[in-house]
Amino acid sequence: VPVFLFVAAPYIRRYVAGGRCKSTARLEGKVVLITGANTGIGKETARDLAQRGKVIIACRDIAKGEAAASEIRAETGNQQVIVKKLDLADTKSIREFAEKFLAEEKELHILINNAGVMLCPYSKTADGFEMHLGVNHLGHFLLTFLLLERLKQSAPARIVNVSSLAHHGGRIRFHDLHGEKSYNRGLAYCHSKLANVLFTRELARRLQGKFQRQAEFTANALHPGSVYSELVRHSFVMTWLWKIFSFFLKTPFEGAQTSIYCAVAEELDSVTGQYFSDCQPAYVSPRGRDDETAKKLWSVSCELLGIQWD
């Protein structure tokens, strides 16, 4: 068996690594905003895109963000890697971020909603939202809403939402959105990832027909793969398992490939409302294709955030 594993190891790793973004598209004169890009796949996404154009890292921990940006600047030679403070668990912070961003940046071509929390013990955001739903869905929903006009003005533009295969295990529990009646942190993560898929679907539907060419504005979601990162830090068991089976997990570099692909691949110029994995279209669960649930989630999200988004 050890001999077999030794021989098979390169093939196993190649399979685990998955798809690779092969696009060499340049982003000169373009602005990319990535949430949670101070670590993990967000940082690797920023590293790649910084070789192509201007990148703004939006994260809660400014010290970590500056360390990541400094590393990326040194490696790429691109000084246009900027860090801005954003706490997706606080709508006040999101609104302050958006206000400053709009004052300082006259264009935005690619928004990558990458940040996320996973397997958190039960807790709520500053606004009383269950943490997974609040950060992974509602925080990005509000951020996208606040930046949408700047994206439209900068078109062609793309919105990329990092979801997960875990959306297959999710349900939108309108009767208990904030997990006050029953809570399971694994399922809460799945529910929030399903919300990402439904948000992408409904956003793409609403954007269609608003432009002369559909290529001017697209929104897609993706599954990055099972990645060896800090995302499982809230679970001792998952952290332990991740270490043991790290050989069978993607590296953050490998996990970032589909985010990069959705952000720059020329063949996706007019593709919108889709879901990708390993740099190719992937199967969406029946719940992720439910247009009525998508519309209701949109309406409820607007209500919770106190916004009107028609």
N, C-alpha and C positions, 0 to 999 in steps of 0.2 A: 504493500500500500504506500509506504513512504516514497518508493521509487516511482510509482505511478503518479503521485502528487507532484514530485519533482519535475517529471516530464510534462505533466499536464498544466503545471502552474502558469506558464506564459499564455496558454490558450484560455485558461480560466480568467486571468487578469484582463485579457483582450476582450473577452465576452462581458465581464463586469464593467469595463470602462465605457462601453456603449458607443453612441454616435459622437462624431467630432464635427464641429463647425468648420467648414472649409472655405467660407467666404473671406475674401481679402478686401472687402468693401472699406473704403476710407470714410472718415467722418469729419474731415476738415471743415471748419466753420459751423459745425453742429454741436449741440449741447445734449449730454446724456445725464439723467438724474437717476441714481440707484439708491433705494432705501436699504438700510442695514448692510452697507458694503464695507464695514470695518472688519469683517471676519467671514470665514466659510466661503460659500459659493458666491456671495455678493462681492467679496473682496477679489475673488478670481475673475468675476465678470468685469469688475472695475479695472483690473490689471490688463485684461485683453483690450477693452474698449479705450483705455488710455493710450494704447499704441495707435489708435485710429483718430481720436479727437478729444474734445474737452469733456471731463467727467466730474460730476458733483456727487459726493458721498454724503448722504443724509443719514445720521445715526444719533442715538441717544447719548452714547459715551464719546464725547469729543476727544478725550485723550487717546482712546483706541482708534478713533477715526483718523486723527492726525498721524499716529504711528503708521497706520496702513497707507495713508496718502503719501507720507514721506518715503516709505519703501517703494511705492509704485512710481513716484516721481523720479527717484534715483535709478530705478530699473529701466524705465521707458524714456527718460529724458524729457518727459512732458510736464511742464510746470503748471499746466492747466488741470490739475487734480485738486479740487477744492472740497473742504469739509464744512457742512452746515448742521446745526443742531436740530434734531427732530425726534420727539417722543411720541410714537404712535399710540401710546396708552393714555394720551391726554389731548383732547380736541383743542384746548387752548394753545398747546405747543404746536399742533398741526397748523392752526390758523396763523400763528405768529411766524412759523416757518414759511408758509405760502406768501404772506404779506412781504416778508424780506426778500424772498426769492423773486417775486414779481417786480420788486423795486430794483433789484440788482441785475437780473437776467432778462434780457429783452426777447430771448428765444428759448424754446425747449422742443427738441425733436424726438427724443426717446425717453419715456418714463418707464423704469423697471421697478415694479412693486415687489421687492424681493424679501424685505424683512419679515420675520415671523417668530412666534413662540410656539413651543411644543411641550406637551405633557406637564403643564403647570399645575401645581396644587390649586385648589379652588381659590380664585381671587378675582377682584374686579378692577377695572381701569379707573382713572380719576373721575370719569363720568358715570360710573356704575354699570358698565358693560362687562359681561363675563370676559376674562382676559383673552382667550383664544379668538373669540368672535370680535372683540374690541380692537385688538391689534391686527390680526390677520385679515379681517374683512372690513370692519367699519372704519378703521384708521386709514386704510388705503382707499376706501370708497370716498371719504371726505377729501383726502389729499388730491385724488384724481379730479374730483368735482372742482376744487379750488384752482387747479392748474389747467383745466380743460381749455379755456379760451386761449391761453398762451400756446398750448399745443396746436390748436386750430390755426392760430395766426402763423405758426411756424411750419405748417404742413408742406410737404409730406411728413407725417409724424406717426410714431408707433407707441402703443401702450402694451407692456408685457407684464402679465401677472403670474407670479410663481405659485403654483398650486401643488398638488401631489397626487400620486396614485391612491393615497388615503381617502380621496374624495369618494371612492367607491363604497366606503364604510360610513359615509356621512348622511345625515338627514337634516332638513331645516325644520327644527321643532318650534314652530311659531308659538305654540302654547307655553313654551318654556325656553325661550331663546337664551336666557342668561343662566340656565342651569340651576335655578333656585329650588326646583322641585326634586330633581335628580341630577347627579353630576358624575361623569366618568371622564378623567382627563384625556384618555386615549380617544374616546369618541368625540370629545369636545374639539380636539384637533381635527378629526375627520370632518366634523360638521363645518368648521371654518374653511377647510380646503374645498369642500363642496360649494360653499358660498363664493369662493374665488372663481370657480368655474361658471357658476350661474351669473355672477356679476359681469364676467367677460362676455358671456353669450348675450346678455341683455344690452350691455354697452355697445357691442358691435351692431346689434339690431337697430339701436337708436341712432347710431352714427351713419348707417347706410342711407344713401340718397341725399345726405347733407352736403356732399361734395360733387364736383363735376366728374372727378375720377375717384373710384373707391381707393385707388392706390394712395390717395392723399392722407388717409387716416385709417389705421387698423388697430385692432385690439385682439390679442391672443393670450392663451394660458398655457402652462406647461408643467410637466413633472420632471424634476431634476435628476431623479434616481435616488437610491438609498445611499446617502453620502456620509462619510466619516467626518462629522463636524461637531460643534458645540451645541447643536440644536437639542440634543437629548440630555442636556446637563441637569434638567429637573428630575430625572429618573435615575436612581442608583442602578437599578436592574438593567435599564437600557444602556447606560454608560458602560457597564461591565460587559454586556453582550457585544456592544459596538467594538470594544477593545479586542475581545476574543475573536470576533469574526471580521475584523478590519480588512483582512485579505479579500473578502467577498463584498466589500463596500467600495463605492466610488470615492476617489479623492475629491476635494473641493474643486480642483482644476477640471476633473472629468464631469463633476456635477454641474459646473457652470456652462458647459458647452451648449445646452439647449436654450438657456437664457440668451447667450451670445447670438446663437442662430436666429432666434425669434427677433432679436434687436437689429440684425444687420443683413441677413440673407436676402439677396436680390430676388430670389424666386418667391418670396413672401410679400412682395410689394403690394399685391392686391388680395392677399389672403387674410381674412378676418373672422373672428368668432370661433376660432379653432383651438384645439388642444394638442400639444406636442409632447413627445418623449423621445430621447435619443435622436434628436434632430429630425424627427419625422412625425407625421400625424399619428395619434394614438386613440385608443378606444375610450369613449366617455361613458360613464355609467348612465342608465336610464334616468336616474334622478338629476344628473347633470345636464340632461337634454329636455327637462321639463320647463317649457316656456311660461306656463302659468305660475309655477313656483318662482321662476326668475323674476317675473314682473312683480309678484307680491313681495319678494325679498327686497327689490329695488324700492318699492313704496314704503315698506316698513323701515328700511335703512334710512331713507330721507326723513321719516317721522322721528326716528330715534336721534338723528343728528340735527334736527331742526332746520333742514334745508329744503329748497324746492328745486328739483332737477328734472325738467320736462324734456 
